[in-house]
């Protein structure tokens, strides 16, 4: 089982997506994309841009953040008016990797899965993870397989046997019906 081609570590992790201004004082209505929204008000700054790879990502100082009807209402020091807030519509709110929540034992960031080689428990290479779908109930790993095309694997205890980030390998036990007949 060889080493996979891992993606490089991103500079930024997503916290949320700016949906629209809220009120007239520059507050932003944010769809939360992090498991730790309670940490956002504690941050000194966040980064805003159209994507984590964008060249023109800009730092903003966090003033406040509160939850309202399932969304975050984020106030940034540099965004004083509704017009200022309007300019940030559809952009992403991010954090630099160094400021991210430290992971507990057995936890990992989703970006770390991309590129992992996926082997069946019998030792056969199934393919490589190309994406992760967050469904709410459990994540689903998309595996690009030379034999089967796109295979969707639910990230549940019964299917994921182990993940070794050092070797870039995930071992899985597929449930009946996950693979098309050969």
Short mmCIF file of the C-alpha atoms (twelve columns), coordinates in Angstrom:
data_MODEL
# 
_entry.id   MODEL 
# 
loop_
_atom_site.group_PDB 
_atom_site.id 
_atom_site.type_symbol 
_atom_site.label_atom_id 
_atom_site.label_alt_id 
_atom_site.label_comp_id 
_atom_site.label_asym_id 
_atom_site.label_seq_id 
_atom_site.Cartn_x 
_atom_site.Cartn_y 
_atom_site.Cartn_z 
_atom_site.pdbx_PDB_model_num 
ATOM 1   C CA . UNK A 1   0.000   0.000  0.000   1 
ATOM 2   C CA . UNK A 2   1.888   3.017  -1.268  1 
ATOM 3   C CA . UNK A 3   1.784   6.628  -0.304  1 
ATOM 4   C CA . UNK A 4   -0.995  8.647  -1.914  1 
ATOM 5   C CA . UNK A 5   -0.716  12.034 -3.527  1 
ATOM 6   C CA . UNK A 6   -1.900  14.195 -0.649  1 
ATOM 7   C CA . UNK A 7   -3.238  17.678 -1.184  1 
ATOM 8   C CA . UNK A 8   -1.112  20.387 0.327   1 
ATOM 9   C CA . UNK A 9   -2.283  21.898 3.591   1 
ATOM 10  C CA . UNK A 10  -4.499  24.929 2.947   1 
ATOM 11  C CA . UNK A 11  -3.660  28.309 4.460   1 
ATOM 12  C CA . UNK A 12  -7.278  28.913 5.509   1 
ATOM 13  C CA . UNK A 13  -10.192 26.867 6.845   1 
ATOM 14  C CA . UNK A 14  -13.813 27.869 6.229   1 
ATOM 15  C CA . UNK A 15  -15.891 29.290 9.071   1 
ATOM 16  C CA . UNK A 16  -18.876 30.493 7.067   1 
ATOM 17  C CA . UNK A 17  -20.352 32.079 3.971   1 
ATOM 18  C CA . UNK A 18  -21.630 35.664 4.008   1 
ATOM 19  C CA . UNK A 19  -25.237 35.610 2.818   1 
ATOM 20  C CA . UNK A 20  -26.245 39.271 3.114   1 
ATOM 21  C CA . UNK A 21  -26.102 42.368 5.315   1 
ATOM 22  C CA . UNK A 22  -28.177 42.333 8.519   1 
ATOM 23  C CA . UNK A 23  -29.493 45.700 9.647   1 
ATOM 24  C CA . UNK A 24  -27.861 49.052 8.918   1 
ATOM 25  C CA . UNK A 25  -24.709 48.948 11.077  1 
ATOM 26  C CA . UNK A 26  -22.611 46.594 8.954   1 
ATOM 27  C CA . UNK A 27  -23.558 43.273 10.550  1 
ATOM 28  C CA . UNK A 28  -23.210 40.248 8.265   1 
ATOM 29  C CA . UNK A 29  -25.601 37.295 8.137   1 
ATOM 30  C CA . UNK A 30  -23.359 34.215 7.874   1 
ATOM 31  C CA . UNK A 31  -24.181 30.590 7.066   1 
ATOM 32  C CA . UNK A 32  -22.013 28.713 9.569   1 
ATOM 33  C CA . UNK A 33  -19.663 26.067 8.097   1 
ATOM 34  C CA . UNK A 34  -17.640 25.235 11.225  1 
ATOM 35  C CA . UNK A 35  -18.308 22.769 14.022  1 
ATOM 36  C CA . UNK A 36  -17.121 25.424 16.497  1 
ATOM 37  C CA . UNK A 37  -19.160 28.629 15.912  1 
ATOM 38  C CA . UNK A 38  -18.827 29.519 19.605  1 
ATOM 39  C CA . UNK A 39  -15.104 30.194 19.008  1 
ATOM 40  C CA . UNK A 40  -15.689 32.901 16.383  1 
ATOM 41  C CA . UNK A 41  -16.348 35.743 18.881  1 
ATOM 42  C CA . UNK A 42  -13.068 34.846 20.641  1 
ATOM 43  C CA . UNK A 43  -11.023 35.327 17.450  1 
ATOM 44  C CA . UNK A 44  -9.025  38.520 17.015  1 
ATOM 45  C CA . UNK A 45  -9.393  38.403 13.245  1 
ATOM 46  C CA . UNK A 46  -10.923 36.481 10.376  1 
ATOM 47  C CA . UNK A 47  -10.113 36.491 6.688   1 
ATOM 48  C CA . UNK A 48  -12.593 37.250 3.915   1 
ATOM 49  C CA . UNK A 49  -12.273 36.226 0.277   1 
ATOM 50  C CA . UNK A 50  -14.035 34.446 -2.576  1 
ATOM 51  C CA . UNK A 51  -12.133 31.187 -1.928  1 
ATOM 52  C CA . UNK A 52  -9.381  29.857 0.365   1 
ATOM 53  C CA . UNK A 53  -6.989  30.002 -2.622  1 
ATOM 54  C CA . UNK A 54  -7.875  33.562 -3.693  1 
ATOM 55  C CA . UNK A 55  -5.016  36.027 -4.062  1 
ATOM 56  C CA . UNK A 56  -6.863  38.997 -2.523  1 
ATOM 57  C CA . UNK A 57  -7.935  37.589 0.865   1 
ATOM 58  C CA . UNK A 58  -8.174  40.381 3.440   1 
ATOM 59  C CA . UNK A 59  -7.953  40.292 7.262   1 
ATOM 60  C CA . UNK A 60  -10.766 41.846 9.331   1 
ATOM 61  C CA . UNK A 61  -10.922 42.408 13.097  1 
ATOM 62  C CA . UNK A 62  -13.787 40.589 14.826  1 
ATOM 63  C CA . UNK A 63  -15.956 42.891 16.933  1 
ATOM 64  C CA . UNK A 64  -18.808 40.515 17.878  1 
ATOM 65  C CA . UNK A 65  -20.627 37.417 16.660  1 
ATOM 66  C CA . UNK A 66  -23.945 36.068 17.869  1 
ATOM 67  C CA . UNK A 67  -26.240 33.326 16.700  1 
ATOM 68  C CA . UNK A 68  -29.705 34.271 15.416  1 
ATOM 69  C CA . UNK A 69  -32.230 31.798 13.918  1 
ATOM 70  C CA . UNK A 70  -29.495 29.302 13.003  1 
ATOM 71  C CA . UNK A 71  -27.232 31.886 11.363  1 
ATOM 72  C CA . UNK A 72  -24.282 33.859 12.662  1 
ATOM 73  C CA . UNK A 73  -24.499 37.637 12.838  1 
ATOM 74  C CA . UNK A 74  -20.914 38.782 12.493  1 
ATOM 75  C CA . UNK A 75  -19.753 42.347 13.160  1 
ATOM 76  C CA . UNK A 76  -16.317 43.318 11.863  1 
ATOM 77  C CA . UNK A 77  -14.570 46.535 12.967  1 
ATOM 78  C CA . UNK A 78  -13.847 47.614 9.375   1 
ATOM 79  C CA . UNK A 79  -17.466 47.120 8.211   1 
ATOM 80  C CA . UNK A 80  -19.475 50.065 9.566   1 
ATOM 81  C CA . UNK A 81  -22.455 50.401 7.217   1 
ATOM 82  C CA . UNK A 82  -24.925 48.279 5.298   1 
ATOM 83  C CA . UNK A 83  -23.173 49.368 2.069   1 
ATOM 84  C CA . UNK A 84  -19.815 48.101 3.413   1 
ATOM 85  C CA . UNK A 85  -21.498 44.801 4.312   1 
ATOM 86  C CA . UNK A 86  -23.141 44.537 0.889   1 
ATOM 87  C CA . UNK A 87  -19.678 44.479 -0.746  1 
ATOM 88  C CA . UNK A 88  -18.870 41.236 1.111   1 
ATOM 89  C CA . UNK A 89  -21.998 39.329 0.014   1 
ATOM 90  C CA . UNK A 90  -21.291 35.678 -1.079  1 
ATOM 91  C CA . UNK A 91  -17.682 35.806 0.179   1 
ATOM 92  C CA . UNK A 92  -16.244 33.298 2.613   1 
ATOM 93  C CA . UNK A 93  -15.256 33.882 6.236   1 
ATOM 94  C CA . UNK A 94  -12.068 31.969 7.021   1 
ATOM 95  C CA . UNK A 95  -9.486  31.408 9.715   1 
ATOM 96  C CA . UNK A 96  -5.794  30.780 9.230   1 
ATOM 97  C CA . UNK A 97  -4.778  27.221 10.063  1 
ATOM 98  C CA . UNK A 98  -2.620  28.327 13.019  1 
ATOM 99  C CA . UNK A 99  -5.690  29.831 14.752  1 
ATOM 100 C CA . UNK A 100 -7.919  26.789 14.219  1 
ATOM 101 C CA . UNK A 101 -9.279  24.692 17.084  1 
ATOM 102 C CA . UNK A 102 -6.723  22.058 18.132  1 
ATOM 103 C CA . UNK A 103 -7.980  18.619 17.162  1 
ATOM 104 C CA . UNK A 104 -8.779  15.934 19.713  1 
ATOM 105 C CA . UNK A 105 -7.308  12.426 19.424  1 
ATOM 106 C CA . UNK A 106 -8.887  10.687 16.414  1 
ATOM 107 C CA . UNK A 107 -10.216 13.934 14.864  1 
ATOM 108 C CA . UNK A 108 -9.073  15.324 11.520  1 
ATOM 109 C CA . UNK A 109 -9.855  18.067 9.046   1 
ATOM 110 C CA . UNK A 110 -11.839 17.067 5.957   1 
ATOM 111 C CA . UNK A 111 -9.097  18.421 3.645   1 
ATOM 112 C CA . UNK A 112 -6.784  15.724 5.042   1 
ATOM 113 C CA . UNK A 113 -8.969  13.008 3.478   1 
ATOM 114 C CA . UNK A 114 -8.651  14.278 -0.096  1 
ATOM 115 C CA . UNK A 115 -6.189  12.109 -2.023  1 
ATOM 116 C CA . UNK A 116 -6.135  9.202  0.447   1 
ATOM 117 C CA . UNK A 117 -5.830  5.776  -1.184  1 
ATOM 118 C CA . UNK A 118 -8.869  3.646  -0.268  1 
ATOM 119 C CA . UNK A 119 -8.329  -0.104 0.088   1 
ATOM 120 C CA . UNK A 120 -10.957 -2.760 0.617   1 
ATOM 121 C CA . UNK A 121 -10.401 -4.876 3.742   1 
ATOM 122 C CA . UNK A 122 -9.191  -7.725 1.495   1 
ATOM 123 C CA . UNK A 123 -6.335  -5.487 0.311   1 
ATOM 124 C CA . UNK A 124 -7.633  -4.457 -3.142  1 
ATOM 125 C CA . UNK A 125 -7.173  -0.779 -4.083  1 
ATOM 126 C CA . UNK A 126 -10.611 0.754  -4.619  1 
ATOM 127 C CA . UNK A 127 -9.423  4.242  -5.602  1 
ATOM 128 C CA . UNK A 128 -8.705  7.673  -4.093  1 
ATOM 129 C CA . UNK A 129 -10.930 10.094 -2.178  1 
ATOM 130 C CA . UNK A 130 -11.752 13.065 -4.392  1 
ATOM 131 C CA . UNK A 131 -14.305 14.878 -2.230  1 
ATOM 132 C CA . UNK A 132 -16.369 14.781 0.959   1 
ATOM 133 C CA . UNK A 133 -20.104 15.454 1.135   1 
ATOM 134 C CA . UNK A 134 -21.364 16.710 4.500   1 
ATOM 135 C CA . UNK A 135 -24.921 15.395 4.827   1 
ATOM 136 C CA . UNK A 136 -25.706 16.192 8.452   1 
ATOM 137 C CA . UNK A 137 -26.234 12.578 9.526   1 
ATOM 138 C CA . UNK A 138 -22.785 11.396 8.452   1 
ATOM 139 C CA . UNK A 139 -20.230 12.469 5.896   1 
ATOM 140 C CA . UNK A 140 -19.988 10.628 2.583   1 
ATOM 141 C CA . UNK A 141 -16.604 10.079 0.943   1 
ATOM 142 C CA . UNK A 142 -16.473 10.209 -2.854  1 
ATOM 143 C CA . UNK A 143 -13.928 7.711  -4.150  1 
ATOM 144 C CA . UNK A 144 -12.768 7.853  -7.770  1 
ATOM 145 C CA . UNK A 145 -12.258 4.218  -8.718  1 
ATOM 146 C CA . UNK A 146 -10.659 2.982  -11.964 1 
ATOM 147 C CA . UNK A 147 -12.883 -0.149 -11.904 1 
ATOM 148 C CA . UNK A 148 -16.199 1.300  -10.664 1 
ATOM 149 C CA . UNK A 149 -16.140 5.027  -11.423 1 
ATOM 150 C CA . UNK A 150 -17.467 7.195  -8.607  1 
ATOM 151 C CA . UNK A 151 -18.160 5.230  -5.416  1 
ATOM 152 C CA . UNK A 152 -19.954 6.841  -2.459  1 
ATOM 153 C CA . UNK A 153 -18.879 5.539  0.944   1 
ATOM 154 C CA . UNK A 154 -20.778 6.564  4.081   1 
ATOM 155 C CA . UNK A 155 -18.394 7.631  6.849   1 
ATOM 156 C CA . UNK A 156 -19.823 5.323  9.485   1 
ATOM 157 C CA . UNK A 157 -18.249 2.920  11.956  1 
ATOM 158 C CA . UNK A 158 -19.332 -0.149 9.943   1 
ATOM 159 C CA . UNK A 159 -17.528 0.976  6.759   1 
ATOM 160 C CA . UNK A 160 -14.400 2.888  7.835   1 
ATOM 161 C CA . UNK A 161 -11.995 0.362  9.368   1 
ATOM 162 C CA . UNK A 162 -9.011  2.673  9.819   1 
ATOM 163 C CA . UNK A 163 -7.289  5.769  8.466   1 
ATOM 164 C CA . UNK A 164 -3.521  6.180  8.439   1 
ATOM 165 C CA . UNK A 165 -2.590  9.729  7.471   1 
ATOM 166 C CA . UNK A 166 1.140   8.908  7.668   1 
ATOM 167 C CA . UNK A 167 0.880   6.362  4.833   1 
ATOM 168 C CA . UNK A 168 -2.079  8.085  3.114   1 
ATOM 169 C CA . UNK A 169 -4.293  4.995  3.364   1 
ATOM 170 C CA . UNK A 170 -7.890  4.330  4.415   1 
ATOM 171 C CA . UNK A 171 -9.201  0.767  4.780   1 
ATOM 172 C CA . UNK A 172 -12.923 0.161  4.296   1 
ATOM 173 C CA . UNK A 173 -15.491 -2.612 4.577   1 
ATOM 174 C CA . UNK A 174 -18.172 -1.929 2.004   1 
ATOM 175 C CA . UNK A 175 -21.803 -2.605 2.789   1 
ATOM 176 C CA . UNK A 176 -23.778 -4.701 0.290   1 
ATOM 177 C CA . UNK A 177 -24.897 -2.663 -2.698  1 
ATOM 178 C CA . UNK A 178 -22.231 0.056  -2.534  1 
ATOM 179 C CA . UNK A 179 -20.410 -1.355 -5.575  1 
ATOM 180 C CA . UNK A 180 -22.026 -2.126 -8.910  1 
ATOM 181 C CA . UNK A 181 -21.759 -5.792 -10.004 1 
ATOM 182 C CA . UNK A 182 -18.651 -6.563 -12.059 1 
# 
